[in-house]
Amino acid sequence: MPDANNLVPLVASVRRGIQAAAGLMLTAAAISTLPARAQTPEPVVVRTVTQDDQVRIEETRVRGAVQRIVVEQKVGGSYEITPPSATIDPSRSPTPRGGERRWRLFSF
């Protein structure tokens, strides 16, 4: 019959091995349930400034679509032009909103 003193280290070693294997299985299960990261790149943002002696025009494009146009006159105020929306069909809209000017009255 084997000595009980020899079995204690053997049982402890087997127990540590089982605990390590269980920990690895839990880690693998947790990793497999994580959502995959989106592989879409960041949108390309381009800011263009055109200026002459009378006016300065700042245009912001995201993914090639115009998002914002700001016109600053050297003499007088500045205003923003609302670009047409790509999601709205202008032929079906009762009042197309693209190309309208919005004057900035106050600046904070």
N, C-alpha and C positions, 0 to 999 in steps of 0.2 A: 504494500500500500504506500502511495507517495506521501511524503512528509507535508504537513499542512503549511509549514513555513515556506516551502518551495512553491506552493500554489498561490499564495497571496500576491507576489509580484506578477505572476502570470495572469491572474484574474484582473489586476489593476491595469496591466498593459492592454489586455483585450478590451476592457471597458473604455480606456482612452481612445483606442482605435475606433470603437463603435461611435463614441461621441464625436470624434473628428469626422467620420463618414457622414453622420447625421447633420453636422454643421455644414459640410460641403453640399449636401443635398438641399438643405434649406436655402443656402446662398444661391445655388443654381436655380431653384424655383423662384426666388425673389427677382433674380436678374431676368429670367424669361418673362416675367409679368410686367416689366418696365415698358412704357411706350417707346416706340422707336422714334428717334429724333428726325424731324423733318429735314429733308435734304435739299430744300429750296434755298437758293442763295438770297442774300439781302437784296432789296430792290435798289436799282441804280438811280440815284438822285442827282440831277444836273441843274445847277443854278447859273443862269446866263444874265449878264448885265450889259445893256446897250445904252450908250450915253452920247449925247451931242451937247451943243451949247444951249439948247432950249429944254430938253427933257431927258430923264433917266428912266429906263424900263428894266425892271427886274422880273425874270421869268423862272419859275420852278417847274421842272418836269420830273415825274416819277415813272419809271419804266417806259419812258418816251411819251407819256400822256401829260398834257399841260395841266398843272394843279393850281397854279396861282400866277397872276400877272399884276404887278404893281407899277403904276405910272406916277412918277414924281416930276412935276413941272418946276422949272427954275423960278418962274414968276407965277404965283398962284398956288393952289393946293395940290394935293396928291389924291389919286383914286385907284381903286382896284377893279380889274375887269374879271368878271366871273366867266371862266371857260365853260364851254358846253360840256354837259355830262355825257360820258360814254355809255351810261346805263339807260338813259332815257331816249326813246325814239322821237326825234323832233317832229316827224310827220303825224304822230299820234298825240302829241302834247298840245293842250289848248293854248298854253302860253309858254313858248320856249324861253328858257332862262339863260341860255348861253350868250355871251358877249355883252351882257349888261354891265354898266358902270355902277360902282358903289363908292360914293364919296366918303372920305374920312373927315368928319367934322372935328372930333376931339382926339387927342393923342395922349395916353397916360403912360 
